Amino acid sequence: MSDEKTDRQRRHEQEHERDVTLAKEKEDEAEEDENKEIAREHRDEQKKEEDRRSAVREKEAEKQENIDNHRDEKPFES
C-alpha cells in the first residue's frame, strides 16, 4: 500500500510540475507576444516620424525650388 501511495504522490508531483511548466511557457509566450507588439508599435511610430520628416523636406525643397525659379524669372535690378 505504501508503494501505491508513493506512486500516486509521484504522479501528482509530476502532474504539478508539468502544469507549472506549461503555465510558465504560456506566460513566456504572452510576454514575447507583448514584446513583439511593443516593437511593432515602435517601428510604426518611427516610420510615421520618418514619413513626416520626409514630407517636411519635400515641402522645403519645393519652396526653395519656387524661390529659385522666381529668382531666375525676374533678376534683380542693379
C-alpha positions in Angstrom: 0.0 0.0 0.0 2.9 2.3 0.7 4.2 1.8 -2.9 0.8 2.7 -4.3 0.7 5.9 -2.2 4.2 6.8 -3.3 3.4 6.2 -6.9 0.3 8.3 -6.6 2.2 11.1 -4.9 4.9 10.9 -7.5 2.4 11.1 -10.3 0.7 14.0 -8.6 4.1 15.8 -8.3 4.9 15.1 -11.9 1.5 16.5 -13.0 2.0 19.5 -10.8 5.5 20.1 -12.4 4.0 19.7 -15.8 1.2 22.2 -15.0 3.8 24.7 -13.6 6.0 24.2 -16.7 3.0 24.7 -19.1 1.9 27.8 -17.2 5.4 29.2 -17.3 5.6 28.5 -21.1 2.3 30.2 -21.6 3.4 33.2 -19.6 6.6 33.4 -21.5 4.7 33.3 -24.8 2.4 36.0 -23.7 5.4 38.2 -22.7 7.1 37.5 -26.0 3.9 38.4 -27.9 3.6 41.6 -25.8 7.2 42.5 -26.6 6.6 41.9 -30.3 3.6 44.2 -30.2 5.6 46.9 -28.4 8.4 46.6 -31.0 5.9 46.7 -33.9 4.3 49.8 -32.4 7.7 51.4 -32.0 8.6 50.7 -35.6 5.2 52.1 -36.7 5.9 55.3 -34.8 9.4 55.6 -36.2 8.0 55.1 -39.7 5.4 57.8 -39.2 8.1 60.2 -37.9 10.3 59.4 -40.8 7.4 60.0 -43.2 6.6 63.3 -41.5 10.2 64.4 -41.8 10.4 63.3 -45.4 7.2 65.4 -46.2 8.7 68.4 -44.5 12.0 68.0 -46.5 10.0 67.7 -49.7 7.9 70.8 -48.9 11.1 72.8 -48.1 12.7 71.6 -51.3 9.6 72.7 -53.2 9.7 76.1 -51.5 13.4 76.5 -52.4 12.7 75.5 -56.0 9.9 78.0 -56.3 12.2 80.7 -54.8 15.0 79.7 -57.3 12.5 79.7 -60.2 11.2 83.0 -59.3 14.7 84.5 -59.0 15.5 83.1 -62.4 12.4 84.7 -63.9 13.0 88.2 -62.5 16.6 89.0 -62.0 17.3 91.8 -59.5 17.9 95.2 -61.0 21.2 96.9 -60.1 
